[in-house]
């Protein structure tokens, strides 16, 4: 069983969002959360050091494979095209990974992924005129934070999820933002463990109780672990 600390907050500024990310918080729409399990600390926050990031061989291959795609960054929105893409992606996860069905409505998508927020951004990937991937992220003065990514199952071979993270690192580097947050890593979960392959990175194992407390990020160690085949 897992426990989360959850807050519903409106009118969060970009600077406040920056401070929340530094202390292990994530958000979907106006809902902010972070792990709060009393006897387990397996969910570890990960942030990539953008200015010194060095891609692995497989990450470079993913970047090259996705070069023909067009990437458009803008304000998140909800429409039939995005809902259909999400439905196809989730159905493939249900089939291949045994996920529970999770029907996405226009209202729910709008609340979780397209809620008006000063930090909210969307990276849409196109093959010609065909929408093949959506990356949702937050942009703050000091960081980019990858929130969610889904893609056309027919393009899984391209490792679009990896390419999405690499694009965010490139964006952060160009804008002189030092960090790209990747959410939580769990060593025992292959779908999350691969986040440790983006190096160098830092880890937050102990989350401060308040925004006034210092966040004790430490350098990540250990071998690079690429995502399992078919993961994005």
C-alpha positions in Angstrom: 0.0 0.0 0.0 1.2 3.5 -0.8 0.4 6.8 0.9 0.5 10.3 -0.7 0.5 13.7 0.7 -2.0 15.6 -1.4 -2.8 19.3 -1.7 -5.3 21.1 -4.0 -3.9 24.6 -4.7 -4.8 27.4 -7.1 -2.8 30.5 -8.2 0.6 28.8 -7.6 3.3 31.1 -9.1 6.2 29.9 -11.2 8.6 30.6 -8.3 6.4 28.6 -5.8 6.3 25.8 -8.3 10.1 25.8 -8.5 10.3 25.5 -4.7 7.7 22.7 -4.7 9.7 20.7 -7.3 12.8 21.1 -5.3 11.1 19.5 -2.3 9.7 16.5 -4.2 6.3 17.7 -5.2 4.6 16.8 -8.5 1.3 18.0 -9.9 -1.6 17.1 -12.2 -3.7 20.1 -12.8 -4.4 21.8 -9.4 -3.6 18.6 -7.5 -0.1 18.5 -6.0 1.3 15.3 -4.4 4.4 13.5 -3.1 5.0 10.1 -1.5 4.4 10.0 2.3 4.8 6.3 3.2 5.8 5.9 6.9 7.9 2.8 6.5 9.2 3.0 2.9 11.4 5.4 0.9 11.6 3.5 -2.4 10.1 6.4 -4.4 13.1 8.6 -4.9 12.9 12.0 -6.7 15.3 12.3 -9.6 16.5 15.4 -11.4 19.0 15.5 -14.3 21.8 18.0 -14.3 21.2 19.6 -17.7 24.4 21.5 -18.2 26.6 18.5 -17.8 24.3 15.7 -19.1 26.0 13.1 -21.3 23.7 10.7 -23.2 24.2 7.0 -23.4 24.6 5.1 -26.7 21.0 4.0 -26.7 19.8 7.5 -25.8 21.7 8.9 -28.8 20.1 6.2 -31.0 16.7 7.3 -29.8 17.4 10.9 -30.6 18.6 10.0 -34.1 15.5 7.8 -34.7 13.2 10.7 -33.8 15.0 13.4 -35.7 12.5 13.2 -38.6 9.6 14.1 -36.3 8.4 17.6 -35.8 8.2 18.9 -32.2 5.9 21.7 -31.3 5.9 23.3 -27.8 2.9 25.2 -26.7 0.1 25.5 -24.1 -1.6 22.2 -23.2 -5.0 21.7 -24.7 -7.7 19.0 -25.0 -9.2 17.8 -28.3 -10.4 14.7 -30.0 -7.0 14.0 -31.5 -5.3 13.9 -28.1 -8.0 11.9 -26.5 -7.8 9.3 -29.3 -4.0 9.1 -29.0 -4.3 8.6 -25.2 -6.9 5.9 -25.7 -4.7 4.0 -28.2 -1.7 4.3 -25.9 -3.5 3.2 -22.8 -5.1 0.2 -24.6 -1.7 -1.0 -25.6 -0.5 -0.8 -22.0 -3.5 -2.8 -20.9 -2.7 -5.5 -23.5 1.0 -5.7 -23.0 1.5 -4.8 -19.3 -1.8 -5.8 -17.7 -2.8 -2.3 -16.8 -6.4 -1.8 -15.6 -8.7 0.0 -18.0 -8.7 3.8 -17.5 -11.1 5.6 -19.8 -10.1 9.2 -20.3 -12.9 11.8 -20.6 -12.6 15.3 -22.0 -13.3 16.8 -18.6 -10.7 14.6 -16.8 -8.1 15.2 -19.4 -8.7 19.0 -19.2 -8.4 18.9 -15.4 -5.3 16.7 -15.2 -3.3 17.7 -18.3 -4.7 21.0 -19.7 -5.6 22.9 -16.5 -4.6 26.6 -16.8 -1.3 27.0 -15.0 1.6 29.5 -15.6 4.1 26.7 -15.8 2.2 24.2 -18.0 3.6 23.3 -21.3 3.0 20.6 -24.0 5.4 19.1 -26.5 3.5 17.6 -29.4 5.4 15.2 -31.8 4.2 14.9 -35.4 5.1 12.6 -38.2 4.0 14.9 -41.0 0.5 15.9 -40.0 0.0 12.8 -37.8 0.1 13.4 -34.0 2.3 10.6 -32.6 3.3 11.7 -29.1 2.4 14.2 -26.3 4.8 15.2 -23.6 3.4 17.3 -20.7 5.8 19.3 -18.6 6.2 22.3 -16.3 8.6 25.2 -16.9 10.0 27.2 -14.0 12.8 29.7 -13.7 15.3 27.0 -12.8 13.9 23.8 -14.2 11.8 21.8 -16.6 9.7 19.0 -15.0 8.5 16.1 -17.1 5.0 15.2 -15.9 3.5 12.7 -18.4 4.1 11.2 -21.8 2.0 9.1 -24.1 2.4 8.1 -27.7 1.1 6.2 -30.7 1.8 2.4 -30.0 2.8 2.1 -33.7 5.8 4.3 -33.0 7.1 2.4 -29.9 10.2 1.3 -31.7 11.4 4.9 -31.8 11.7 5.2 -28.0 9.8 8.4 -28.1 9.7 8.7 -24.3 13.5 8.8 -24.2 13.6 11.3 -27.0 11.1 13.5 -25.1 13.4 13.6 -22.1 16.4 14.4 -24.2 14.5 17.2 -25.9 13.7 18.7 -22.4 17.4 18.4 -21.4 18.4 20.3 -24.6 15.7 22.9 -23.9 16.9 23.4 -20.3 20.5 23.6 -21.4 19.8 26.3 -24.0 17.8 28.3 -21.5 20.5 27.9 -18.8 18.1 26.1 -16.5 20.1 23.7 -14.4 17.6 20.9 -13.8 15.2 18.6 -15.5 12.9 16.7 -13.0 11.9 13.2 -14.0 9.6 12.4 -11.1 10.1 9.3 -9.0 12.4 6.4 -9.5 11.7 3.0 -7.9 14.6 0.5 -8.1 12.3 -2.5 -8.1 10.1 -1.2 -11.0 11.6 -1.5 -14.5 9.3 1.2 -15.8 10.7 3.7 -13.4 14.2 2.4 -12.7 15.5 3.5 -16.2 15.3 7.2 -15.1 18.7 6.5 -13.5 20.2 6.2 -16.9 20.0 10.0 -17.5 23.3 11.2 -16.0 24.5 13.0 -14.1 21.6 13.2 -11.9 20.7 14.0 -8.3 18.4 12.2 -5.9 16.1 13.4 -3.1 15.5 10.7 -0.6 14.2 12.8 2.4 11.6 15.3 1.5 11.5 18.6 3.6 8.4 19.2 5.6 8.0 22.8 4.5 9.1 25.2 1.8 11.4 26.9 4.2 13.5 23.8 4.9 16.5 22.9 2.7 16.1 20.1 0.2 19.0 17.6 0.7 19.6 16.5 -2.9 22.6 14.2 -3.3 24.6 13.0 -6.3 23.2 9.8 -7.9 25.5 6.8 -8.2 25.6 3.4 -9.7 25.7 2.1 -13.3 23.6 3.6 -16.1 20.4 1.5 -16.7 18.7 1.8 -20.1 15.0 1.3 -20.3 13.9 -2.3 -21.1 13.1 -2.9 -24.8 9.7 -1.4 -25.7 9.7 1.1 -22.8 9.2 4.8 -23.4 
